[in-house]
């Protein structure tokens, strides 16, 4: 289960996205290389569209 807003305390149903293991790893891979911090600093997000979540 992936937290759309990346707040692991926010377990509201609308914030939870079911992802396959591969997609979840890809979503979090940006954290490993510092891309998440850069994205958040510029106001960007890493939200997952419902279309991508279905893959």
Short mmCIF file of the C-alpha atoms (twelve columns), coordinates in Angstrom:
data_MODEL
# 
_entry.id   MODEL 
# 
loop_
_atom_site.group_PDB 
_atom_site.id 
_atom_site.type_symbol 
_atom_site.label_atom_id 
_atom_site.label_alt_id 
_atom_site.label_comp_id 
_atom_site.label_asym_id 
_atom_site.label_seq_id 
_atom_site.Cartn_x 
_atom_site.Cartn_y 
_atom_site.Cartn_z 
_atom_site.pdbx_PDB_model_num 
ATOM 1  C CA . UNK A 1  0.000  0.000  0.000   1 
ATOM 2  C CA . UNK A 2  1.345  3.418  -0.975  1 
ATOM 3  C CA . UNK A 3  0.533  6.662  0.826   1 
ATOM 4  C CA . UNK A 4  -0.183 9.186  -1.926  1 
ATOM 5  C CA . UNK A 5  0.946  12.154 0.152   1 
ATOM 6  C CA . UNK A 6  3.879  10.124 1.573   1 
ATOM 7  C CA . UNK A 7  2.617  10.731 5.102   1 
ATOM 8  C CA . UNK A 8  2.569  7.230  6.582   1 
ATOM 9  C CA . UNK A 9  0.306  8.456  9.385   1 
ATOM 10 C CA . UNK A 10 -2.387 9.491  6.909   1 
ATOM 11 C CA . UNK A 11 -4.355 6.292  6.417   1 
ATOM 12 C CA . UNK A 12 -7.421 7.947  4.936   1 
ATOM 13 C CA . UNK A 13 -8.808 5.726  2.170   1 
ATOM 14 C CA . UNK A 14 -8.417 8.470  -0.431  1 
ATOM 15 C CA . UNK A 15 -4.695 8.696  0.401   1 
ATOM 16 C CA . UNK A 16 -3.981 4.980  -0.008  1 
ATOM 17 C CA . UNK A 17 -3.074 3.565  -3.399  1 
ATOM 18 C CA . UNK A 18 -2.656 -0.096 -4.184  1 
ATOM 19 C CA . UNK A 19 0.478  -0.621 -6.266  1 
ATOM 20 C CA . UNK A 20 2.260  -3.707 -7.466  1 
ATOM 21 C CA . UNK A 21 5.701  -4.251 -5.955  1 
ATOM 22 C CA . UNK A 22 7.456  -3.006 -9.107  1 
ATOM 23 C CA . UNK A 23 5.437  0.224  -9.344  1 
ATOM 24 C CA . UNK A 24 5.873  0.879  -5.629  1 
ATOM 25 C CA . UNK A 25 9.641  0.471  -5.963  1 
ATOM 26 C CA . UNK A 26 9.714  2.815  -8.956  1 
ATOM 27 C CA . UNK A 27 7.651  5.408  -7.062  1 
ATOM 28 C CA . UNK A 28 10.081 5.369  -4.143  1 
ATOM 29 C CA . UNK A 29 13.265 5.124  -6.199  1 
ATOM 30 C CA . UNK A 30 13.343 8.913  -6.483  1 
ATOM 31 C CA . UNK A 31 13.957 9.088  -2.748  1 
ATOM 32 C CA . UNK A 32 17.160 7.093  -3.154  1 
ATOM 33 C CA . UNK A 33 18.641 9.626  -5.552  1 
ATOM 34 C CA . UNK A 34 17.389 12.847 -3.962  1 
ATOM 35 C CA . UNK A 35 14.766 13.551 -6.611  1 
ATOM 36 C CA . UNK A 36 11.945 13.645 -4.068  1 
ATOM 37 C CA . UNK A 37 13.531 16.528 -2.144  1 
ATOM 38 C CA . UNK A 38 14.134 18.482 -5.350  1 
ATOM 39 C CA . UNK A 39 10.592 17.862 -6.526  1 
ATOM 40 C CA . UNK A 40 9.052  18.982 -3.242  1 
ATOM 41 C CA . UNK A 41 11.284 22.066 -3.101  1 
ATOM 42 C CA . UNK A 42 9.931  23.208 -6.464  1 
ATOM 43 C CA . UNK A 43 6.341  22.458 -5.515  1 
ATOM 44 C CA . UNK A 44 6.186  19.340 -7.654  1 
ATOM 45 C CA . UNK A 45 4.791  16.125 -6.391  1 
ATOM 46 C CA . UNK A 46 5.048  12.482 -7.028  1 
ATOM 47 C CA . UNK A 47 1.367  11.789 -7.097  1 
ATOM 48 C CA . UNK A 48 0.327  8.674  -8.919  1 
ATOM 49 C CA . UNK A 49 -2.520 8.897  -11.357 1 
ATOM 50 C CA . UNK A 50 -5.245 6.285  -11.090 1 
ATOM 51 C CA . UNK A 51 -4.327 5.136  -14.599 1 
ATOM 52 C CA . UNK A 52 -0.736 4.373  -13.568 1 
ATOM 53 C CA . UNK A 53 -1.851 2.736  -10.341 1 
ATOM 54 C CA . UNK A 54 -3.877 0.172  -12.304 1 
ATOM 55 C CA . UNK A 55 -0.822 -1.185 -14.116 1 
# 
